[in-house]
Amino acid sequence: MGFIDDKLREAGIELPTKLQRGTGLVPCVQHGNLLFVSGHGPADNDGKLLYRGRVGAEVSPEEAYDAARATGVQLLRSIRDHLGDLDRVDRIVKALAFVNSADDFHEQPKVVHGFSDLMIEIFGVRGQHARSAIGTSNLPDNQPVEIELIVAIRD
């Protein structure tokens, strides 16, 4: 077990291995020392969505913050499944976040702080990242948040 595994345990986060579904779309693609991670949503460890709805309507901003954090957990799980060890993460480089927003909701960055705060809690300065938080009118399965990543990795 590595340093990051210890940080996850301290945070009460469990990352069981995710079973792959299908072969066309993959959760991670590595090119050189960059790992491109497909969009993930706020699922539990069995793949069931924890939250559904538009932020500012069916989902409160506080619930959406928690949904962004849960999305971060699933992203970490996919990264660890791909790399075998989260200690290989050199830096979370870029996060692109979509927030399923009610028409009058304009606080997307506050929602995505749930994800960003988790990355800093787990990786420290290596978890600080560039980020875009975009409001949208719809996301797959009516999930409130979807986040994709670019991660720098080391051998």
Secondary structure, DSSP 8 states (H G I E B T S, - for coil): --HHHHHHHHTT----------SSS-SEEEETTEEEEEEE-SB-TTS-BS--S-BTTTB-HHHHHHHHHHHHHHHHHHHHHHHS-GGGEEEEEEEEEEEEB-TT---HHHHHHHHHHHHHHHHGGGG--EEEEEEES--GGG-SEEEEEEEEE--
